[in-house]
Amino acid sequence: MKSILTNLAKQQIRQTAKYIRREFGIKTSQEFIQKVYQTRCLIEEHPNIGSVEPLLAERTVMHRSCVVNRLNKMVYRIKDDNIIEIVAFWDVRRDPGMLANQV
């Protein structure tokens, strides 16, 4: 399957990478971007690998999430048989209710 990122997901990944670069250096930021890419590829190969996202369980379209690292997860939904839409990139330390309202 092919995956696409929403503008919100792109923005959240960029912000996280900038923060990591500023606080921990270029190498750590590059490792983070690599991990995001690996997770995206994993989701493309195995779309149902992520668990159903409990914060979005009441929505009509099922949302799944896949852990990128211990602080971040990628939230996605399967649009049709060929497209996975990555809708958000969440920092799990933030308020869950606020995060659910973004998607």
Secondary structure, DSSP 8 states (H G I E B T S, - for coil): -EEEE-HHHHHHHHHHHHHHHHHH-HHHHHHHHHHHHHHHHHHHH-TT-SEE-GGGTTSSS-EEEEEEETTEEEEEEE-SSSEEEEEEEEETTS-HHHHHHH-
